[in-house]
Amino acid sequence: MARLGDIQVPGATLNLRGHRSYADRTFRWTTACAAALVLLILGLITITMTSRALPVFGTMGIRFLTTSRWSPGEKLFGALPFIWGTLFTALIALVIAVPLSLGVALFITQMAPLRLKRPLVYLIDLLASVPSVVFGLWGILVLADGLGLGRSFLTAGIVLAVMIIPIVTSVSREVIETTPPSEKEAAWAVGSTRWETIKVAILPHSAGGLMGAVILGLGRAMGETIAAALVIGSALGQITLWPLAAGSSMPAVIANEWGEADDLHKSALIALAVVLFVITVVVNLLATAIVRRSVKRSQGL
């Protein structure tokens, strides 16, 4: 009796290959359509937002980006204080969050015992799911009122730092864990200490991914609305390096003033959103260039 595996059915083999070819084409077109849909949505958002922002640029011109007077009643809109507030608070957040996040990621991946590693990972993931309004209220009750920092750039920066620590930590942890064990073992073989192993093996290999984690956190810090609006102070026209001064940011002023805005005022607020979008794109392009350069350097190219 012939076994089933000995039976040759040419037609069945041809049908199987044809089925696989059809499945491959379907998958390829589905993924291509999904990618095209994302680009289409992004393009439509850009066109819509830009067209709605044109009236204020027609009225203010380049002065919209270079002046600091914001007076809707006088039809004067200067975005410079809000651009500064957004960048200043995001910088404060990065200065606080990046060292802490990197330290936590290194501790979890290189030093923490298993019984402590899992609870820390769960805690960080849980912290990332807390609503932003909770962080904003915590900033008011603990930082602004409790510690006497007031509603200021520093308070907003600390709140944003707490919000982006889970993101930067999680991404950094995943990147660090991709370091090949052979590289770490080679460093240990020549007598390197734990810190020397991290310095010569782990950080160079993870540099590109760590930069990506920082940029991801920066994007979250620049785009945060509710928490920043609650604690930054909403002081118009404030451009200063003093961190305890009150100020405002682009997302905060959009959230605070949209409900009472007329047509030109709404155009100015939409223009702020467009400026924030452009800044985010520029930052991501710079980060991509830095990541590529660091990868090439680590590969000796």
C-alpha positions in Angstrom: 0.0 0.0 0.0 1.4 3.4 -1.0 1.9 6.0 1.7 0.2 9.3 1.5 3.5 11.1 1.2 4.5 8.9 -1.9 1.5 10.1 -3.9 2.4 12.8 -6.4 -0.4 15.2 -7.3 1.0 17.9 -9.7 -2.2 19.8 -9.9 -2.4 20.1 -6.2 1.2 21.4 -6.0 0.4 24.0 -8.7 -2.7 25.1 -6.9 -0.8 25.4 -3.6 1.8 27.6 -5.3 -0.9 29.7 -6.9 -2.6 30.1 -3.5 0.6 31.3 -1.9 1.3 33.7 -4.7 -2.2 35.2 -4.4 -1.8 35.5 -0.6 1.5 37.2 -1.0 0.1 39.7 -3.5 -2.9 40.4 -1.2 -0.7 41.0 1.8 1.7 43.3 -0.2 -1.2 45.4 -1.5 -2.9 45.5 1.9 0.2 46.8 3.6 0.9 49.3 0.8 -2.6 50.6 1.1 -2.2 50.9 4.9 1.0 52.9 4.5 -0.6 55.1 1.8 -3.6 55.7 4.1 -1.3 57.0 6.8 0.4 59.4 4.4 -2.9 60.5 3.0 -4.3 61.3 6.5 -1.1 63.2 7.4 -1.3 65.1 4.1 -4.9 66.0 4.6 -4.2 67.2 8.2 -1.3 69.4 6.9 -3.4 70.9 4.1 -6.4 71.6 6.4 -4.4 73.1 9.2 -2.3 75.2 6.9 -5.2 76.6 5.0 -7.0 77.5 8.2 -3.8 79.2 9.5 -3.4 81.4 6.4 -5.6 84.3 7.5 -3.4 85.2 10.5 -0.3 85.0 8.4 -2.0 87.3 5.9 -2.6 89.7 8.7 0.6 89.4 10.7 3.1 88.0 8.2 6.4 86.9 9.6 5.7 89.0 12.7 3.5 86.2 13.9 6.8 84.3 14.6 9.0 87.1 15.7 6.9 89.3 18.0 5.8 88.7 21.6 2.6 90.7 21.9 -0.5 88.5 22.0 -3.7 90.7 22.1 -6.7 89.1 20.4 -8.8 92.3 21.1 -6.3 94.3 19.1 -5.9 91.6 16.4 -2.3 91.3 17.4 -0.8 87.8 17.6 2.8 87.2 18.4 3.7 83.5 18.9 7.3 83.9 20.1 6.5 83.6 23.9 4.6 80.4 23.3 7.3 78.9 21.1 9.8 79.7 23.8 7.6 78.3 26.6 7.1 75.1 24.7 10.9 74.6 24.0 11.9 75.8 27.5 9.6 73.4 29.4 10.5 70.5 27.1 14.2 71.2 27.7 13.7 71.2 31.5 11.8 68.0 31.2 14.5 66.3 29.2 17.3 67.5 31.6 15.4 65.9 34.5 13.9 62.8 32.8 16.7 61.5 30.5 19.3 60.8 33.2 16.7 59.2 35.5 15.2 57.1 32.7 18.6 55.9 31.5 19.6 55.1 35.1 16.4 53.1 35.7 16.7 51.3 32.4 20.3 50.3 33.2 19.4 49.2 36.7 16.5 47.0 35.4 18.5 45.4 32.6 22.0 45.1 34.2 21.7 45.0 38.0 18.2 44.3 39.3 17.4 40.7 40.5 14.5 39.0 38.8 12.2 39.4 41.8 12.6 43.2 41.6 12.9 43.6 37.8 9.4 42.4 37.0 7.6 44.7 39.6 9.6 47.7 38.4 8.7 47.0 34.7 5.0 46.7 35.7 5.2 49.9 37.8 6.7 51.9 34.9 4.1 50.6 32.5 1.4 51.6 34.9 2.9 55.1 35.3 2.7 55.5 31.6 -1.1 54.9 31.6 -2.0 57.6 34.2 -4.1 60.4 32.6 -2.3 63.7 32.0 -4.9 65.6 34.1 -3.9 63.6 37.1 -0.3 64.7 36.7 -1.5 68.3 36.3 -3.5 68.2 39.5 -0.5 66.6 41.3 1.7 69.4 40.0 -0.7 72.0 41.4 -1.2 70.4 44.8 2.4 69.1 45.5 4.7 71.3 43.4 3.0 74.6 43.0 1.2 74.9 46.3 3.0 72.3 48.5 6.6 73.1 47.7 6.0 76.7 46.8 7.2 76.5 43.2 4.1 78.3 41.9 2.7 77.8 38.5 5.9 78.3 36.4 8.1 76.9 33.7 9.9 74.8 36.3 6.7 73.2 37.7 5.6 72.4 34.1 9.0 71.0 33.3 8.9 68.7 36.3 5.4 67.5 35.6 6.4 66.8 31.9 9.5 65.0 33.1 7.4 62.7 35.3 5.1 62.0 32.3 7.9 61.1 29.9 10.0 59.1 32.2 8.0 55.9 31.6 8.2 56.3 27.8 11.9 57.0 27.7 12.6 54.2 30.3 10.6 51.6 28.5 12.1 52.3 25.1 15.6 52.5 26.5 15.2 49.2 28.4 14.1 47.4 25.2 17.0 48.9 23.3 19.6 48.0 25.9 18.4 44.4 26.0 19.2 44.0 22.3 23.0 44.3 23.1 24.5 41.0 22.0 25.7 38.9 25.0 29.0 38.3 23.2 29.9 42.0 23.4 29.3 42.1 27.1 31.2 38.8 27.7 34.1 40.2 25.7 34.3 43.2 28.0 34.2 41.0 31.1 36.8 38.7 29.7 39.4 41.5 29.6 38.6 42.5 33.2 36.2 45.3 32.7 34.0 46.5 35.6 30.3 46.7 35.4 30.4 50.4 34.6 33.2 49.9 32.0 31.1 47.1 30.3 28.2 49.5 30.1 30.4 52.3 28.8 32.3 50.3 26.1 29.7 47.7 25.1 26.2 48.6 25.9 26.0 52.4 25.4 27.8 52.4 22.0 25.6 49.6 20.7 22.4 51.3 22.0 23.2 54.9 21.1 20.9 55.1 18.2 17.9 53.6 20.0 18.5 55.7 23.1 18.4 58.8 20.9 15.1 57.6 19.5 13.8 57.2 23.0 14.8 60.7 23.9 13.2 62.2 20.8 10.0 60.2 21.6 9.9 61.7 25.0 10.6 65.2 23.6 7.7 64.9 21.3 5.4 64.0 24.2 6.7 66.9 26.3 6.2 69.4 23.5 2.7 68.2 22.6 1.3 67.8 26.1 -1.7 70.1 26.7 -3.8 69.6 29.8 -1.0 69.1 32.3 1.0 72.0 30.9 -2.0 74.3 30.9 -2.7 73.6 34.5 0.7 74.3 35.9 2.6 76.6 33.6 0.8 79.8 34.8 -0.6 81.0 31.4 1.3 84.3 31.5 1.2 85.9 28.0 4.3 87.5 26.5 6.7 86.0 29.0 10.2 85.2 27.6 12.7 84.6 30.3 15.4 82.1 31.4 14.1 82.3 35.0 12.5 78.9 35.6 10.3 80.0 38.4 8.6 82.6 36.2 5.1 82.0 34.9 4.7 81.5 31.2 2.7 79.7 28.6 3.2 77.1 25.8 1.6 76.5 22.4 -0.6 73.6 23.5 -1.6 75.4 26.7 -2.7 78.6 25.0 -4.7 76.6 22.4 -6.5 74.8 25.1 -7.2 77.9 27.2 -8.4 80.3 24.4 -10.1 78.1 21.8 -13.5 78.3 23.4 -13.8 82.1 23.3 -11.9 82.7 20.0 -13.3 84.4 16.9 -12.3 83.5 13.4 -9.0 85.4 13.2 -8.2 84.3 16.8 -8.9 80.7 15.9 -6.7 81.1 12.8 -3.9 82.2 15.1 -4.3 79.2 17.4 -4.3 76.9 14.5 -1.2 78.5 13.3 0.4 77.7 16.6 -0.5 74.1 16.1 1.1 74.3 12.6 4.3 75.7 14.1 4.4 73.0 16.7 3.9 70.4 14.0 6.8 71.9 12.0 9.1 72.0 15.0 8.3 68.4 15.8 9.1 67.3 12.2 12.4 69.2 12.2 13.4 67.7 15.6 12.6 64.2 14.3 14.6 64.8 11.1 17.6 66.0 13.1 17.2 63.0 15.4 17.1 60.6 12.4 20.3 62.1 11.1 22.0 61.8 14.5 20.9 58.2 14.8 22.2 57.3 11.4 25.5 58.9 12.1 25.9 57.1 15.4 25.0 53.8 13.8 27.6 54.3 11.1 30.2 55.3 13.7 29.4 52.2 15.8 29.8 50.0 12.7 33.1 51.7 11.8 31.8 53.0 8.4 
